[in-house]
């Protein structure tokens, strides 16, 4: 079996990793006023992980992440459902949102609300599930190449 490691893919994936993650954070924070949010930010954050897994190997990326994909997805699901369900326990409607407006000296006006917490849970679910699928496919492909 020949070595099919691509040095170009490895270099490019390391180079663009940070840029795509920053773009993912931008999509996450921009999501309540314009298109974006937890789902699309999770998809965007999964892309550089896929590229790294292809170039460096699944085991290396899993070791760097230090969190199991399914654990991340389950935690995100609990988080998203919790932010949607907790208001019903407090006597508010399901998915009730609360906004906090404050002034931060350097940043200016800051508006934080519970929808951001819900989107964070969705983000975690999407990243967890998509990386689990990607890692599983790459494990199968790598095991077939060894045969």
Backbone as ProteinMPNN parsed JSONL, in Angstrom:
{"seq_chain_A": "XXXXXXXXXXXXXXXXXXXXXXXXXXXXXXXXXXXXXXXXXXXXXXXXXXXXXXXXXXXXXXXXXXXXXXXXXXXXXXXXXXXXXXXXXXXXXXXXXXXXXXXXXXXXXXXXXXXXXXXXXXXXXXXXXXXXXXXXXXXXXXXXXXX", "coords_chain_A": {"N_chain_A": [[0.849, -1.173, 0.0], [0.603, 2.157, -0.876], [1.77, 5.337, 0.315], [-0.58, 7.731, 0.737], [-0.661, 10.275, 1.684], [-1.336, 13.683, 1.671], [0.535, 16.444, 1.398], [-0.072, 19.003, 0.63], [-2.851, 19.223, 1.13], [-2.743, 18.922, 3.908], [-1.287, 21.207, 4.692], [-2.916, 23.29, 3.731], [-5.333, 22.807, 5.109], [-4.567, 23.212, 7.755], [-3.916, 25.888, 7.582], [-6.332, 27.23, 6.876], [-7.994, 26.557, 8.947], [-8.306, 28.199, 11.328], [-9.433, 30.518, 10.207], [-11.919, 29.638, 9.214], [-13.13, 28.781, 11.581], [-13.324, 31.222, 12.963], [-15.072, 32.523, 11.215], [-17.264, 30.866, 11.604], [-17.901, 31.472, 14.265], [-18.657, 34.125, 13.882], [-20.947, 33.727, 12.262], [-22.531, 32.429, 14.15], [-22.947, 34.41, 16.146], [-24.206, 36.387, 14.668], [-26.614, 35.37, 14.018], [-29.265, 35.961, 15.051], [-30.29, 38.303, 14.074], [-29.889, 38.284, 11.391], [-29.581, 35.882, 8.649], [-28.286, 32.835, 9.898], [-26.854, 31.466, 12.869], [-27.083, 28.82, 15.321], [-27.232, 26.353, 13.866], [-26.151, 26.69, 11.19], [-23.695, 27.727, 11.888], [-22.619, 25.569, 13.261], [-22.37, 23.709, 11.181], [-20.487, 25.079, 9.637], [-18.325, 25.075, 11.434], [-17.739, 22.4, 11.492], [-16.569, 21.83, 9.077], [-13.706, 22.571, 8.908], [-12.811, 20.681, 10.751], [-13.359, 18.306, 9.457], [-11.623, 18.572, 7.26], [-9.152, 18.551, 8.614], [-9.274, 15.991, 9.732], [-9.167, 14.458, 7.436], [-6.62, 15.074, 6.492], [-4.749, 14.852, 8.637], [-5.551, 12.638, 10.027], [-8.023, 10.69, 11.712], [-7.674, 9.835, 14.357], [-5.8, 11.647, 15.376], [-7.207, 14.091, 15.303], [-9.336, 13.492, 17.017], [-7.903, 13.185, 19.376], [-6.971, 15.784, 19.759], [-9.363, 17.216, 20.031], [-10.458, 16.263, 22.446], [-12.987, 15.728, 23.415], [-15.636, 13.507, 23.211], [-17.563, 12.943, 20.294], [-20.295, 12.149, 20.402], [-20.855, 12.683, 23.083], [-20.612, 15.445, 23.097], [-22.748, 16.096, 21.368], [-24.948, 15.068, 22.817], [-24.811, 16.605, 25.155], [-25.251, 19.136, 24.07], [-27.872, 18.771, 23.14], [-29.287, 18.409, 25.519], [-28.774, 20.896, 26.627], [-29.984, 22.69, 24.754], [-32.663, 21.82, 24.831], [-33.135, 22.219, 27.514], [-32.973, 25.042, 27.809], [-35.213, 25.684, 26.41], [-37.253, 24.418, 27.808], [-37.126, 25.068, 30.552], [-38.375, 27.629, 31.05], [-41.119, 26.868, 31.129], [-41.364, 25.547, 33.536], [-41.054, 27.652, 35.231], [-43.379, 28.994, 34.841], [-43.744, 30.335, 32.456], [-44.309, 30.541, 28.852], [-43.447, 27.783, 26.619], [-40.238, 27.886, 25.147], [-39.87, 30.563, 25.849], [-38.351, 33.737, 25.764], [-35.785, 35.706, 27.213], [-34.317, 38.84, 27.432], [-31.303, 40.538, 28.14], [-30.07, 43.671, 28.63], [-27.204, 45.549, 28.601], [-24.497, 47.793, 29.395], [-21.246, 47.732, 28.303], [-18.063, 48.929, 29.09], [-15.897, 49.137, 27.055], [-16.857, 47.781, 24.804], [-19.431, 48.763, 24.383], [-23.0, 48.882, 23.968], [-24.517, 45.888, 24.974], [-26.378, 43.115, 24.142], [-27.792, 40.38, 25.412], [-29.393, 37.289, 25.216], [-31.682, 34.572, 25.986], [-32.13, 33.1, 23.584], [-29.585, 32.853, 22.477], [-28.383, 30.98, 24.106], [-29.921, 28.745, 23.494], [-29.228, 28.467, 20.778], [-26.544, 27.871, 21.127], [-26.692, 25.297, 22.185], [-27.819, 23.992, 19.944], [-25.735, 24.365, 18.143], [-23.735, 22.783, 19.37], [-24.921, 20.248, 19.133], [-25.032, 19.935, 16.322], [-22.291, 20.075, 15.577], [-21.322, 17.888, 17.056], [-22.802, 15.651, 16.015], [-22.242, 15.793, 13.243], [-19.426, 15.566, 13.201], [-19.173, 13.007, 14.284], [-20.35, 11.446, 12.279], [-18.626, 12.058, 10.14], [-16.143, 11.152, 11.158], [-16.733, 8.442, 11.458], [-17.212, 7.608, 8.786], [-14.664, 8.146, 7.676], [-13.115, 6.395, 9.196], [-14.071, 3.936, 8.246], [-13.335, 4.112, 5.546], [-10.547, 4.269, 5.805], [-10.028, 1.785, 6.995], [-10.74, 0.048, 4.939], [-8.816, 0.661, 3.076], [-6.573, -0.464, 4.213], [-6.919, -3.139, 3.883]], "CA_chain_A": [[0.0, 0.0, 0.0], [1.401, 3.374, -0.975], [1.416, 6.423, 1.214], [-1.39, 8.705, -0.002], [-0.735, 11.49, 2.483], [-1.192, 14.879, 0.86], [1.136, 17.546, 2.15], [-0.794, 20.218, 0.258], [-4.09, 19.231, 1.91], [-2.383, 19.14, 5.308], [-0.896, 22.612, 4.861], [-4.079, 24.155, 3.512], [-6.317, 22.627, 6.179], [-4.045, 23.897, 8.952], [-3.935, 27.326, 7.329], [-7.676, 27.81, 6.86], [-8.746, 26.134, 10.129], [-8.632, 29.334, 12.182], [-10.308, 31.439, 9.49], [-13.266, 29.083, 9.152], [-13.669, 28.799, 12.94], [-13.71, 32.611, 13.23], [-16.28, 32.75, 10.43], [-18.33, 30.14, 12.285], [-18.283, 32.288, 15.429], [-19.379, 35.269, 13.319], [-22.289, 33.26, 11.885], [-23.258, 32.133, 15.375], [-23.339, 35.648, 16.816], [-25.026, 37.201, 13.772], [-27.786, 34.592, 13.653], [-30.599, 36.362, 15.481], [-30.741, 39.462, 13.312], [-29.74, 37.943, 9.987], [-29.431, 34.428, 8.533], [-27.171, 32.248, 10.638], [-27.259, 30.898, 14.138], [-26.424, 27.62, 15.779], [-27.147, 25.279, 12.888], [-25.197, 26.979, 10.11], [-22.377, 27.883, 12.519], [-22.152, 24.218, 13.532], [-21.925, 23.139, 9.904], [-19.237, 25.759, 9.264], [-17.265, 24.639, 12.346], [-17.421, 21.006, 11.195], [-15.793, 21.745, 7.833], [-12.26, 22.437, 9.136], [-12.537, 19.419, 11.451], [-13.348, 17.298, 8.399], [-10.37, 18.716, 6.514], [-8.058, 18.082, 9.465], [-9.371, 14.534, 9.853], [-8.699, 13.879, 6.172], [-5.187, 15.269, 6.272], [-3.934, 14.415, 9.768], [-6.047, 11.37, 10.545], [-9.123, 10.797, 12.671], [-7.178, 9.672, 15.731], [-5.15, 12.895, 15.777], [-8.237, 15.105, 15.551], [-10.037, 13.088, 18.247], [-7.017, 13.465, 20.505], [-6.924, 17.238, 19.934], [-10.682, 17.691, 20.497], [-10.577, 15.85, 23.844], [-14.391, 15.51, 23.751], [-16.276, 12.564, 22.303], [-18.58, 13.585, 19.463], [-21.643, 11.879, 20.91], [-20.997, 13.402, 24.345], [-20.865, 16.837, 22.725], [-24.099, 16.176, 20.821], [-25.911, 14.849, 23.902], [-24.767, 17.79, 26.011], [-25.92, 20.205, 23.334], [-29.301, 18.489, 23.112], [-29.789, 18.717, 26.863], [-28.67, 22.348, 26.786], [-31.004, 23.331, 23.93], [-33.98, 21.496, 25.359], [-33.245, 22.852, 28.831], [-33.296, 26.464, 27.661], [-36.574, 25.789, 25.889], [-38.215, 23.847, 28.741], [-37.056, 25.697, 31.878], [-39.416, 28.647, 31.256], [-42.411, 26.283, 31.478], [-41.312, 25.255, 34.966], [-41.188, 28.94, 35.909], [-44.693, 29.556, 34.549], [-43.733, 31.038, 31.175], [-44.542, 29.632, 27.729], [-42.324, 27.021, 26.063], [-39.334, 28.707, 24.335], [-39.916, 31.962, 26.254], [-37.018, 34.322, 25.723], [-35.506, 36.838, 28.092], [-33.183, 39.616, 26.95], [-30.607, 41.385, 29.107], [-29.382, 44.771, 27.957], [-26.227, 46.148, 29.505], [-23.453, 48.588, 28.76], [-19.88, 47.309, 28.609], [-17.284, 50.134, 28.814], [-15.152, 49.191, 25.792], [-17.666, 47.238, 23.717], [-20.665, 49.519, 24.189], [-24.232, 48.195, 24.343], [-24.469, 44.44, 24.804], [-27.702, 42.512, 24.272], [-27.662, 38.93, 25.545], [-30.682, 36.678, 25.481], [-31.737, 33.115, 26.056], [-31.98, 32.436, 22.291], [-28.172, 32.539, 22.248], [-28.13, 29.727, 24.81], [-30.554, 27.71, 22.684], [-28.381, 28.286, 19.597], [-25.317, 27.198, 21.554], [-27.032, 23.883, 22.241], [-27.96, 23.511, 18.564], [-24.364, 24.34, 17.62], [-23.056, 21.61, 19.923], [-25.531, 19.057, 18.533], [-24.63, 19.832, 14.914], [-20.864, 19.735, 15.522], [-21.162, 16.528, 17.564], [-23.339, 14.652, 15.083], [-21.527, 15.819, 11.961], [-18.088, 14.994, 13.363], [-19.333, 11.559, 14.478], [-20.578, 10.873, 10.947], [-17.394, 12.21, 9.362], [-15.122, 10.252, 11.7], [-17.133, 7.064, 11.159], [-16.94, 7.371, 7.372], [-13.224, 8.106, 7.448], [-12.61, 5.144, 9.782], [-14.413, 2.85, 7.315], [-12.489, 4.265, 4.347], [-9.169, 3.911, 6.175], [-9.928, 0.34, 7.244], [-10.82, -0.636, 3.642], [-7.536, 0.86, 2.395], [-5.573, -1.334, 4.816], [-7.178, -4.53, 3.496]], "C_chain_A": [[0.893, 1.234, 0.0], [0.908, 4.42, 0.004], [0.684, 7.496, 0.415], [-1.548, 10.002, 0.764], [-0.456, 12.703, 1.597], [-0.652, 16.019, 1.721], [0.446, 18.872, 1.836], [-2.085, 20.322, 1.061], [-3.809, 19.508, 3.381], [-2.043, 20.605, 5.567], [-2.088, 23.545, 4.731], [-5.082, 24.021, 4.646], [-5.848, 23.268, 7.481], [-4.14, 25.407, 8.791], [-5.346, 27.908, 7.452], [-8.507, 27.442, 8.086], [-9.21, 27.332, 10.954], [-9.608, 30.285, 11.502], [-11.754, 30.929, 9.445], [-13.906, 29.06, 10.544], [-14.111, 30.22, 13.314], [-14.975, 32.967, 12.451], [-17.481, 32.051, 11.056], [-18.822, 30.917, 13.506], [-19.068, 33.518, 14.973], [-20.809, 34.868, 12.942], [-23.142, 32.987, 13.114], [-23.787, 33.406, 16.023], [-24.273, 36.51, 15.968], [-26.404, 36.597, 13.557], [-29.146, 35.091, 14.068], [-31.136, 37.553, 14.706], [-30.704, 39.209, 11.81], [-29.598, 36.43, 9.882], [-28.166, 33.934, 9.217], [-27.692, 31.634, 11.909], [-26.539, 29.596, 14.403], [-26.239, 26.555, 14.718], [-26.076, 25.548, 11.842], [-23.795, 27.186, 10.676], [-21.786, 26.517, 12.854], [-21.655, 23.518, 12.278], [-20.592, 23.756, 9.493], [-18.084, 25.311, 10.156], [-16.862, 23.188, 12.075], [-16.522, 20.863, 9.968], [-14.283, 21.673, 8.095], [-11.893, 21.171, 9.913], [-12.488, 18.263, 10.458], [-12.041, 17.359, 7.605], [-9.171, 18.216, 7.325], [-8.072, 16.563, 9.612], [-8.903, 13.842, 8.577], [-7.191, 13.972, 6.041], [-4.321, 14.703, 7.393], [-4.327, 13.046, 10.315], [-7.082, 11.589, 11.637], [-8.61, 10.729, 14.101], [-6.507, 10.946, 16.234], [-6.178, 13.964, 16.117], [-9.027, 14.766, 16.813], [-9.201, 13.404, 19.481], [-6.947, 14.965, 20.792], [-8.241, 17.765, 20.488], [-10.91, 17.396, 21.974], [-12.017, 15.68, 24.322], [-14.958, 14.545, 22.727], [-17.412, 13.26, 21.562], [-19.99, 13.376, 19.998], [-21.891, 12.553, 22.252], [-21.299, 14.871, 24.079], [-22.291, 17.013, 22.212], [-25.153, 16.014, 21.917], [-25.957, 16.045, 24.845], [-25.473, 18.962, 25.349], [-27.429, 20.014, 23.29], [-29.942, 18.797, 24.462], [-29.807, 20.229, 27.084], [-29.784, 23.059, 26.015], [-32.405, 23.062, 24.481], [-34.191, 22.149, 26.724], [-33.602, 24.32, 28.731], [-34.696, 26.673, 27.097], [-37.609, 25.371, 26.933], [-38.25, 24.542, 30.099], [-38.098, 26.797, 32.054], [-40.786, 28.073, 31.621], [-42.482, 25.935, 32.959], [-41.528, 26.535, 35.777], [-42.508, 29.647, 35.602], [-44.771, 30.354, 33.258], [-44.008, 30.056, 30.054], [-43.257, 28.911, 27.301], [-41.553, 27.922, 25.103], [-39.442, 30.206, 24.651], [-38.499, 32.52, 26.261], [-36.921, 35.546, 26.618], [-34.26, 37.529, 27.57], [-32.616, 40.463, 28.082], [-29.836, 42.433, 28.314], [-28.454, 45.426, 28.973], [-25.209, 46.949, 28.706], [-22.092, 48.104, 29.25], [-18.96, 48.461, 28.201], [-16.586, 50.171, 27.451], [-16.018, 48.774, 24.6], [-18.922, 48.041, 23.42], [-21.87, 48.728, 24.664], [-24.121, 46.71, 24.012], [-25.856, 43.885, 25.092], [-27.53, 40.996, 24.272], [-29.026, 38.365, 25.89], [-30.609, 35.171, 25.513], [-31.72, 32.437, 24.688], [-30.53, 32.081, 21.955], [-27.824, 31.215, 22.929], [-28.729, 28.544, 24.048], [-29.694, 27.409, 21.455], [-27.055, 27.614, 19.94], [-25.545, 25.689, 21.66], [-27.166, 23.271, 20.856], [-26.586, 23.391, 17.916], [-23.638, 23.079, 18.085], [-23.606, 20.318, 19.332], [-25.029, 18.87, 17.107], [-23.162, 19.445, 14.792], [-20.657, 18.288, 15.981], [-21.616, 15.473, 16.582], [-22.55, 14.632, 13.781], [-20.109, 15.266, 12.098], [-18.154, 13.485, 13.598], [-19.518, 10.862, 13.129], [-19.299, 10.915, 10.128], [-16.329, 11.225, 9.843], [-15.46, 8.795, 11.402], [-16.857, 6.72, 9.701], [-15.447, 7.254, 7.101], [-12.59, 6.854, 8.06], [-12.88, 3.956, 8.848], [-13.523, 2.913, 6.09], [-11.061, 3.847, 4.664], [-9.01, 2.419, 6.417], [-10.003, -0.439, 5.934], [-9.51, -0.474, 2.874], [-6.471, -0.076, 2.933], [-5.737, -2.792, 4.393], [-6.589, -4.843, 2.157]], "O_chain_A": [[1.831, 1.332, 0.792], [-0.236, 4.381, 0.457], [1.264, 8.105, -0.484], [-2.488, 10.755, 0.51], [0.535, 12.739, 0.868], [-1.311, 16.485, 2.65], [0.388, 19.76, 2.686], [-2.39, 21.38, 1.611], [-4.552, 20.245, 4.029], [-2.477, 21.173, 6.569], [-2.251, 24.474, 5.522], [-5.629, 25.025, 5.102], [-6.661, 23.81, 8.23], [-4.414, 26.122, 9.754], [-5.532, 28.96, 8.064], [-9.612, 27.957, 8.255], [-10.4, 27.456, 11.244], [-10.516, 30.805, 12.15], [-12.696, 31.703, 9.618], [-15.108, 29.296, 10.669], [-15.167, 30.395, 13.922], [-15.855, 33.646, 12.98], [-18.59, 32.584, 11.039], [-20.026, 31.003, 13.746], [-20.041, 33.906, 15.62], [-21.764, 35.577, 13.261], [-24.338, 33.278, 13.122], [-24.955, 33.468, 16.407], [-25.055, 37.287, 16.516], [-27.276, 37.241, 12.974], [-30.136, 34.668, 13.47], [-32.347, 37.778, 14.694], [-31.42, 39.861, 11.05], [-29.504, 35.751, 10.905], [-27.107, 34.555, 9.117], [-28.877, 31.315, 12.001], [-25.513, 29.301, 13.789], [-25.191, 25.911, 14.67], [-25.19, 24.72, 11.633], [-22.809, 26.856, 10.017], [-20.575, 26.326, 12.742], [-20.643, 22.818, 12.307], [-19.681, 23.053, 9.055], [-16.96, 25.179, 9.672], [-15.743, 22.794, 12.401], [-15.795, 19.877, 9.841], [-13.626, 20.786, 7.551], [-10.792, 20.645, 9.756], [-11.676, 17.349, 10.6], [-11.432, 16.329, 7.315], [-8.288, 17.544, 6.792], [-7.02, 15.922, 9.618], [-8.311, 12.764, 8.633], [-6.551, 13.05, 5.535], [-3.264, 14.131, 7.124], [-3.535, 12.38, 10.981], [-7.013, 12.561, 12.39], [-9.064, 11.483, 14.962], [-6.639, 11.285, 17.409], [-6.031, 14.668, 17.115], [-9.352, 15.659, 17.596], [-9.728, 13.837, 20.506], [-6.873, 15.368, 21.953], [-8.241, 18.665, 21.328], [-11.503, 18.213, 22.678], [-12.246, 15.505, 25.518], [-14.787, 14.732, 21.523], [-18.136, 14.07, 22.141], [-20.787, 14.313, 20.044], [-23.018, 12.957, 22.537], [-22.138, 15.471, 24.751], [-22.968, 17.973, 22.58], [-26.141, 16.747, 21.939], [-27.034, 16.45, 25.283], [-26.212, 19.697, 26.004], [-28.183, 20.982, 23.389], [-31.023, 19.383, 24.523], [-30.752, 20.768, 27.661], [-30.454, 23.934, 26.563], [-33.227, 23.973, 24.583], [-35.298, 22.578, 27.048], [-34.446, 24.803, 29.486], [-35.293, 27.731, 27.291], [-38.719, 25.902, 26.95], [-39.304, 24.598, 30.732], [-38.672, 26.897, 33.138], [-41.545, 28.717, 32.346], [-43.549, 26.021, 33.567], [-42.107, 26.507, 36.863], [-42.73, 30.771, 36.052], [-45.79, 30.995, 32.999], [-43.949, 28.847, 30.276], [-42.146, 29.362, 27.578], [-42.165, 28.65, 24.322], [-39.134, 31.033, 23.793], [-37.563, 31.857, 26.708], [-37.872, 36.317, 26.75], [-33.254, 36.874, 27.295], [-33.36, 41.033, 28.88], [-29.046, 42.101, 27.431], [-28.876, 45.807, 30.065], [-25.086, 46.791, 27.492], [-21.823, 48.07, 30.45], [-19.057, 48.936, 27.07], [-16.691, 51.18, 26.754], [-15.915, 49.352, 23.518], [-19.426, 47.995, 22.297], [-21.785, 47.987, 25.643], [-23.691, 46.328, 22.923], [-26.437, 44.147, 26.145], [-27.169, 40.404, 23.255], [-29.73, 38.895, 26.75], [-29.609, 34.57, 25.12], [-31.323, 31.274, 24.616], [-30.277, 31.118, 21.232], [-27.057, 30.42, 22.386], [-28.123, 27.476, 23.967], [-29.455, 26.247, 21.126], [-26.508, 26.868, 19.128], [-24.686, 24.899, 21.267], [-26.686, 22.164, 20.614], [-26.312, 22.417, 17.215], [-23.003, 22.391, 17.286], [-22.845, 19.391, 19.057], [-24.642, 17.765, 16.725], [-22.819, 18.578, 13.989], [-19.896, 17.546, 15.359], [-20.899, 14.503, 16.336], [-22.224, 13.56, 13.272], [-19.635, 14.567, 11.202], [-17.268, 12.757, 13.15], [-18.917, 9.819, 12.872], [-18.927, 9.926, 9.496], [-15.691, 10.547, 9.038], [-14.565, 7.997, 11.121], [-16.324, 5.649, 9.41], [-15.015, 6.359, 6.374], [-11.633, 6.312, 7.506], [-12.029, 3.083, 8.681], [-13.011, 1.889, 5.639], [-10.431, 3.144, 3.874], [-7.973, 1.844, 6.084], [-9.382, -1.497, 5.824], [-9.127, -1.359, 2.109], [-5.556, -0.452, 2.201], [-4.808, -3.588, 4.526], [-6.712, -5.969, 1.676]]}, "name": "protein", "num_of_chains": 1, "seq": "XXXXXXXXXXXXXXXXXXXXXXXXXXXXXXXXXXXXXXXXXXXXXXXXXXXXXXXXXXXXXXXXXXXXXXXXXXXXXXXXXXXXXXXXXXXXXXXXXXXXXXXXXXXXXXXXXXXXXXXXXXXXXXXXXXXXXXXXXXXXXXXXXXX"}
